[in-house]
Amino acid sequence: MNPTHLVPVATGPAVRTGPVPVPVPAAVRFRAACPDCRGRFELAAGALRLAIGASSRTTFYTFTCPECAAPVRKPAGERIIELLTGGGVRTLRLQRHPVTP
């Protein structure tokens, strides 16, 4: 049996290049815990925010605890970034601006 190779076909003058957005199911949920009230729960992608900075100190994710309403900020390593972005969490890329006198 011969393998089938799929190749994108251009159907007009506009050819898109780059990554193709992958649809994320609305049912994606992330397990989280609150350091204040020690509550454990699941959050939808819309309840989380990911900020990617220039270093590990400036890369983190945030959410509001649904049990005690405390704002929570936790560091995000490479694996967490991969899971959150793949799960449809909104991402903010932080840029460093030079200081002007």
Helices and strands as residue ranges (DSSP letters): E 29-33, E 40-44, G 45-47, E 49-52, G 56-58, E 60-64, E 71-75, H 78-86, E 90-93
